Amino acid sequence: MKESIAFSVRLKQSLSKSGYQCRPVVLEREFNQRYWGTPVTVQAVRKWLLGDVIPTQDKLQVLAEWLHIDPHWLRFGEERFGSVRE
């Protein structure tokens, strides 16, 4: 499966589990309330949901914090084991 498609599946699952509709306008509004950079457009988040593109790392981090999920899992679909500190 294409990496960006797999990302979109994980994003949609996370949105649903968190009680949000998987709609571009919902994602755009909620994301921009939490993001400190230049706001994203409805067209950009639509591409995330369709699996056309994967957001940049800073945006992935905001998505993960908002949806209470691991950013590594959101991006790559695998759990991290251990940490640098360990």
One Martini backbone bead per residue (centre of mass of N, CA, C, O) as a GRO file, in nm:
protein
   86
    1MET     BB    1   0.099   0.035   0.020
    2LYS     BB    2   0.080   0.348   0.011
    3GLU     BB    3   0.199   0.564   0.240
    4SER     BB    4  -0.025   0.792   0.220
    5ILE     BB    5  -0.265   0.602   0.250
    6ALA     BB    6  -0.195   0.484   0.525
    7PHE     BB    7  -0.203   0.752   0.669
    8SER     BB    8  -0.504   0.820   0.612
    9VAL     BB    9  -0.617   0.584   0.772
   10ARG     BB   10  -0.501   0.666   1.048
   11LEU     BB   11  -0.631   0.945   1.060
   12LYS     BB   12  -0.926   0.854   1.042
   13GLN     BB   13  -0.924   0.674   1.290
   14SER     BB   14  -0.842   0.897   1.492
   15LEU     BB   15  -1.078   1.083   1.448
   16SER     BB   16  -1.304   0.884   1.520
   17LYS     BB   17  -1.201   0.808   1.809
   18SER     BB   18  -1.223   1.132   1.887
   19GLY     BB   19  -1.512   1.239   1.749
   20TYR     BB   20  -1.454   1.303   1.447
   21GLN     BB   21  -1.499   1.408   1.144
   22CYS     BB   22  -1.402   1.308   0.804
   23ARG     BB   23  -1.351   1.631   0.732
   24PRO     BB   24  -1.190   1.895   0.604
   25VAL     BB   25  -1.327   2.127   0.772
   26VAL     BB   26  -1.272   2.000   1.046
   27LEU     BB   27  -0.967   1.962   1.032
   28GLU     BB   28  -0.890   2.253   0.969
   29ARG     BB   29  -1.010   2.389   1.218
   30GLU     BB   30  -0.875   2.218   1.446
   31PHE     BB   31  -0.583   2.249   1.358
   32ASN     BB   32  -0.562   2.570   1.352
   33GLN     BB   33  -0.610   2.596   1.666
   34ARG     BB   34  -0.310   2.438   1.722
   35TYR     BB   35  -0.142   2.594   1.517
   36TRP     BB   36   0.148   2.820   1.489
   37GLY     BB   37   0.141   2.850   1.197
   38THR     BB   38   0.049   2.842   0.900
   39PRO     BB   39  -0.235   2.796   0.779
   40VAL     BB   40  -0.436   2.559   0.660
   41THR     BB   41  -0.611   2.419   0.409
   42VAL     BB   42  -0.863   2.240   0.285
   43GLN     BB   43  -0.695   2.120   0.053
   44ALA     BB   44  -0.469   2.001   0.225
   45VAL     BB   45  -0.643   1.810   0.409
   46ARG     BB   46  -0.764   1.656   0.177
   47LYS     BB   47  -0.492   1.522   0.096
   48TRP     BB   48  -0.461   1.367   0.356
   49LEU     BB   49  -0.735   1.202   0.338
   50LEU     BB   50  -0.662   1.083   0.038
   51GLY     BB   51  -0.339   1.024   0.013
   52ASP     BB   52  -0.147   1.236  -0.141
   53VAL     BB   53  -0.026   1.340   0.141
   54ILE     BB   54   0.222   1.424   0.383
   55PRO     BB   55   0.286   1.585   0.641
   56THR     BB   56   0.476   1.753   0.816
   57GLN     BB   57   0.629   1.716   1.116
   58ASP     BB   58   0.490   1.952   1.265
   59LYS     BB   59   0.201   1.857   1.190
   60LEU     BB   60   0.214   1.573   1.306
   61GLN     BB   61   0.255   1.662   1.599
   62VAL     BB   62  -0.015   1.808   1.630
   63LEU     BB   63  -0.199   1.574   1.560
   64ALA     BB   64  -0.100   1.383   1.785
   65GLU     BB   65  -0.164   1.561   2.028
   66TRP     BB   66  -0.465   1.603   1.970
   67LEU     BB   67  -0.523   1.268   1.931
   68HIS     BB   68  -0.348   1.093   2.124
   69ILE     BB   69  -0.081   1.006   1.955
   70ASP     BB   70   0.172   0.862   1.790
   71PRO     BB   71   0.369   1.004   1.552
   72HIS     BB   72   0.501   0.748   1.442
   73TRP     BB   73   0.244   0.594   1.383
   74LEU     BB   74   0.112   0.801   1.197
   75ARG     BB   75   0.345   0.793   0.983
   76PHE     BB   76   0.432   0.456   0.985
   77GLY     BB   77   0.258   0.225   1.156
   78GLU     BB   78   0.452   0.208   1.413
   79GLU     BB   79   0.590   0.115   1.694
   80ARG     BB   80   0.779   0.219   1.950
   81PHE     BB   81   1.085   0.101   2.099
   82GLY     BB   82   1.181   0.279   2.314
   83SER     BB   83   1.466   0.499   2.381
   84VAL     BB   84   1.725   0.703   2.412
   85ARG     BB   85   1.726   0.707   2.727
   86GLU     BB   86   1.746   0.387   2.753
   0.00000   0.00000   0.00000
